[in-house]
């Protein structure tokens, strides 16, 4: 099917939405994009892209501009909170033939994606407030009072999706009992290592995202925004935890905090409305697959639309193709959370003996094309 007479609305101007614009650019459809944020943001922390994510950037013609501003991560190191090494992974070898693993500021990735969609019309500061079905089309009412009709509405608006709220009976995301803090600190280590220290049900992670910056992540368990969390991190974890926290003493503008959540739905489509990315299948971040799944969604959706005879057929084919993969990621994130929640002595023993094997098995199916 060609998209020449098809009107598409993409709700969300983040990774999933912009990747979908890029994936559909040769299909021929008229594509509108709305984003509730007032404009592109220069803020944010960092993002880590595994090999299956950069493979999709290659398909979209965006791998080179991302590589130009990213740090290639070749090794991952896991230790306990006292700094005792549990296991290392040569991720360059693990993802060989798929794509490199890279990290970069999230705002840099957004700029690359925006440049990649060229002059695609994006209406900033707009979002749907009403979404109904009229025959095979969706009728969308926007917060500026306008109403438009579309053959396909794609909700790419994240874990707190307005499209999911409007079209999927308000199905909420569910908390995972993990409250996370993310910030950016000066880089102090020349080695481009992804490094994590594991406490009981808590993790402190650092990833270099440029020659000058390190992305820091701390998962504090289920308690929301405790005032003393910084002191506890400094006392509980070995360096560079205390050093990384000092960056917040000078400037806490990069600090982002909130609960980790997941989204599980029986179906991602309702008539001509489809959810993709975190709006459809958000998971715990412990496998770093949020952006990767969103990029894969965009590419597979474009392929499904081109191969089908109708939008309805395309959406059925898309979900049949994507769900086994996203279900796998969901199950592995649960498995990882259970493993890190074990009593420290048992967890350390398991990780030292089986950590590398478990890591490889977590990602095994993702080496294949989506």
C-alpha positions in Angstrom: 0.0 0.0 0.0 1.2 3.5 -0.8 0.4 6.3 1.5 -0.5 8.9 -1.1 -4.1 9.5 0.1 -3.4 8.7 3.8 -3.5 11.3 6.5 -1.4 10.4 9.6 -1.1 12.2 12.9 1.8 11.5 15.2 1.4 12.6 18.7 4.7 13.1 20.4 7.9 14.7 19.2 10.4 12.5 21.1 12.4 9.5 19.9 9.5 7.4 18.9 7.6 10.1 17.1 10.5 11.6 15.2 11.8 8.2 14.3 8.4 7.4 12.8 8.4 10.6 10.8 11.8 9.6 9.4 10.7 6.0 8.7 7.5 7.2 6.8 9.1 10.0 4.8 9.2 7.9 1.5 5.8 6.3 2.0 3.9 9.2 0.6 1.4 10.0 3.4 0.6 13.4 4.7 2.1 13.4 8.2 1.2 15.9 10.9 3.1 16.0 14.3 2.0 17.5 17.5 4.0 17.8 20.7 2.8 19.1 24.0 6.1 20.7 24.9 6.4 24.3 23.8 9.5 23.6 21.7 12.7 21.6 21.4 14.6 21.4 24.7 18.3 21.7 25.4 17.9 20.2 28.8 17.9 16.5 29.9 20.4 14.0 31.0 21.9 11.2 29.0 20.9 8.2 27.0 22.6 4.8 26.3 21.8 3.1 22.9 22.6 -0.6 22.6 23.5 -2.2 19.2 20.0 -2.9 18.1 19.2 0.8 18.6 22.1 2.0 16.4 21.2 -0.6 13.8 17.8 1.1 13.5 19.5 4.6 13.3 21.5 3.1 10.4 18.3 2.1 8.6 16.9 5.6 9.1 20.1 7.2 7.8 20.9 8.7 11.2 23.7 6.6 12.6 26.6 8.8 11.3 25.3 12.1 12.8 24.7 10.3 16.1 28.1 8.7 16.1 29.6 12.2 15.5 28.4 13.4 18.9 28.4 10.2 20.9 30.8 8.1 23.0 31.2 4.5 21.9 30.9 2.2 24.9 33.0 -0.9 24.5 32.8 -2.4 28.0 30.3 -2.7 30.8 31.4 -3.3 34.4 29.3 -4.5 37.3 30.4 -4.3 40.9 28.8 -4.4 44.4 28.4 -1.2 46.4 31.8 -1.7 48.0 33.4 -1.7 44.6 34.2 -5.4 44.3 34.0 -6.4 40.7 31.3 -9.0 39.9 31.7 -9.3 36.1 32.6 -7.4 33.0 31.1 -7.6 29.5 32.8 -6.8 26.2 29.8 -5.2 24.7 31.6 -4.3 21.5 32.1 -8.1 20.9 28.6 -8.9 22.1 26.9 -6.6 19.6 29.4 -7.2 16.8 27.6 -7.4 13.5 24.6 -5.6 14.9 25.7 -2.1 15.8 28.0 -0.2 18.3 26.8 0.7 21.7 26.9 4.5 22.2 26.0 7.1 24.8 25.3 10.8 24.4 23.3 13.7 25.9 19.6 13.1 25.3 19.3 16.6 23.8 21.9 15.8 21.2 20.0 12.8 20.1 16.8 14.9 19.9 18.7 17.5 17.7 19.9 14.7 15.4 16.3 13.3 15.0 14.9 16.8 14.4 17.5 17.4 11.7 16.7 14.0 10.2 13.0 14.8 9.7 13.9 18.0 7.9 10.9 20.3 7.2 8.3 18.0 8.6 5.6 20.2 10.2 5.6 20.0 14.0 3.0 21.9 16.0 4.7 22.6 19.3 2.6 23.2 22.4 -0.3 21.2 21.0 -2.0 17.9 22.1 -5.2 16.1 21.5 -8.0 16.5 24.1 -10.7 14.5 22.3 -10.3 11.3 20.2 -13.2 9.5 18.7 -13.8 7.2 15.7 -15.9 8.0 12.7 -16.0 5.0 10.3 -12.5 4.0 9.5 -11.1 7.4 10.5 -10.1 9.1 13.8 -11.6 12.5 14.7 -9.1 14.4 16.8 -9.9 17.6 18.8 -6.9 19.6 19.9 -6.4 21.9 22.8 -6.4 25.0 20.5 -10.1 24.2 19.6 -9.4 22.8 16.1 -10.6 19.4 14.9 -9.0 17.2 12.2 -9.7 13.8 10.7 -7.0 11.2 10.2 -6.7 7.7 8.7 -4.1 6.8 11.3 -3.3 8.3 14.7 0.0 7.2 16.2 0.5 7.8 20.0 4.2 8.2 20.4 3.8 10.4 23.5 5.6 8.4 26.2 4.7 6.6 29.4 2.1 9.2 30.4 0.5 9.1 26.9 -2.5 11.4 26.3 -3.5 9.1 23.4 -3.6 6.1 25.7 -5.7 8.1 28.2 -8.1 9.2 25.5 -8.5 6.1 23.4 -7.6 3.2 25.7 -10.0 3.7 28.7 -7.4 5.8 30.5 -5.2 2.7 31.1 -2.5 3.9 33.5 1.2 3.1 33.7 2.1 1.2 36.8 4.8 2.0 39.3 7.6 -0.5 39.6 8.6 0.4 43.1 11.7 2.2 41.8 12.3 6.0 42.3 15.1 7.1 40.1 17.4 10.2 40.1 19.3 11.2 36.9 21.8 14.0 36.5 24.9 15.0 34.6 28.3 15.5 36.2 31.8 16.3 34.9 33.6 13.3 33.4 36.6 12.2 35.5 37.6 8.9 33.8 39.2 8.6 30.3 37.9 5.0 29.9 34.6 4.8 28.0 33.1 2.3 30.5 29.4 1.8 31.5 29.8 1.1 35.2 27.2 0.1 37.8 27.5 -0.6 41.5 24.7 -2.7 43.0 23.3 -2.3 46.5 20.3 -4.2 47.8 17.5 -3.1 45.5 19.5 0.0 44.6 21.9 0.8 41.8 24.3 3.6 41.1 25.3 3.9 37.4 27.7 6.1 35.5 28.1 6.4 31.7 30.3 8.9 29.9 28.2 10.8 27.3 30.8 13.2 26.0 34.5 14.2 26.5 33.4 16.4 29.4 30.2 14.8 30.8 29.1 11.7 32.7 25.4 10.6 33.0 24.6 9.4 36.5 21.6 7.3 37.5 20.6 6.2 41.0 17.6 3.9 41.7 16.5 4.5 45.3 13.9 1.8 45.6 10.2 2.6 46.3 10.5 5.6 48.5 9.7 8.9 46.8 12.2 11.7 46.9 13.8 11.3 50.3 15.6 14.4 51.4 18.7 12.5 52.6 19.2 10.4 49.5 22.4 12.2 48.5 24.1 11.5 51.8 23.0 7.9 51.6 24.5 7.4 48.1 27.8 9.0 49.2 28.0 6.7 52.3 26.7 3.5 50.7 28.6 3.4 47.4 32.3 3.8 46.6 33.8 6.4 44.3 33.0 7.9 42.0 29.6 8.3 43.7 30.6 11.1 46.1 32.4 12.9 43.3 29.5 12.7 41.0 27.1 14.0 43.7 29.3 17.1 44.2 28.2 18.3 40.8 24.7 18.7 42.2 26.1 21.0 45.0 27.3 23.4 42.4 24.4 23.0 39.9 21.4 20.8 40.3 19.7 22.0 37.1 20.3 18.7 35.3 18.7 16.7 38.1 15.6 14.7 37.0 13.7 12.5 39.5 10.6 10.3 39.3 9.3 6.8 39.5 10.2 4.1 37.0 7.0 2.8 35.4 5.9 0.2 32.9 3.0 -0.1 30.5 1.3 -3.4 29.7 -1.6 -3.6 27.3 -3.6 -6.4 25.7 -3.7 -4.5 22.4 -1.8 -1.5 21.1 -4.5 -0.4 18.6 -8.1 0.7 18.8 -9.5 1.1 15.3 -7.2 3.6 13.5 -5.3 4.5 16.7 -2.0 2.9 17.5 0.4 3.3 20.4 4.1 2.8 20.0 7.3 3.2 22.1 6.8 3.8 25.8 3.2 4.7 25.3 2.6 1.1 24.4 5.2 -1.0 26.2 7.4 1.0 28.7 9.6 -1.1 30.9 12.1 -0.8 33.7 15.3 0.9 32.3 17.6 -1.8 33.4 18.1 -3.2 29.9 18.4 0.3 28.2 15.8 -0.7 25.6 13.3 2.2 25.7 14.8 4.1 22.8 15.8 0.9 21.0 12.3 -0.5 21.1 10.9 2.9 19.9 13.3 3.0 17.0 12.5 -0.6 16.0 8.8 0.2 16.3 9.2 3.1 13.8 11.0 1.0 11.2 8.7 -2.0 11.6 5.6 0.1 11.4 6.7 1.7 8.2 7.5 -1.7 6.7 4.1 -3.1 7.8 2.2 -0.1 6.3 4.1 -0.5 3.0 3.4 -4.3 2.8 -0.3 -4.2 3.8 -3.4 -3.5 1.7 -5.0 -1.3 4.4 -4.2 0.5 7.6 -6.2 -2.0 9.6 -4.2 -4.9 8.1 -0.9 -3.1 8.7 -1.7 -2.5 12.4 -2.5 -6.2 12.9 0.6 -7.3 11.2 2.7 -4.7 13.1 1.6 -5.9 16.5 2.0 -9.6 15.6 5.6 -8.9 14.6 6.5 -6.6 17.5 4.8 -8.1 20.5 7.0 -11.2 21.0 10.1 -9.0 21.1 8.7 -6.4 23.4 7.3 -9.1 25.7 10.8 -10.6 25.8 12.2 -7.3 26.9 9.5 -6.9 29.6 10.2 -10.4 31.0 13.9 -9.8 31.1 13.6 -6.5 32.9 11.5 -8.3 35.6 14.2 -11.0 35.8 16.9 -8.5 36.2 15.0 -6.6 38.9 14.5 -9.8 40.8 18.2 -10.7 40.6 19.4 -7.3 41.9 16.8 -7.5 44.7 18.4 -10.7 46.1 20.2 -10.5 49.5 23.6 -9.0 48.6 25.7 -12.0 49.5 23.6 -14.3 47.4 23.3 -11.8 44.6 27.1 -11.3 44.4 27.7 -15.0 44.3 25.2 -15.4 41.5 26.5 -12.5 39.6 30.2 -13.6 39.8 29.3 -17.1 38.6 26.5 -16.4 36.2 26.4 -12.7 35.5 28.1 -12.8 32.1 26.0 -15.7 31.0 22.8 -14.1 32.2 23.7 -10.8 30.5 24.2 -12.5 27.1 21.0 -14.5 27.4 19.0 -11.3 28.2 19.9 -9.8 24.9 20.2 -12.9 22.7 16.9 -12.5 20.7 17.6 -8.9 20.1 20.7 -9.6 17.9 18.3 -10.7 15.2 16.5 -8.2 13.0 13.2 -7.0 14.4 
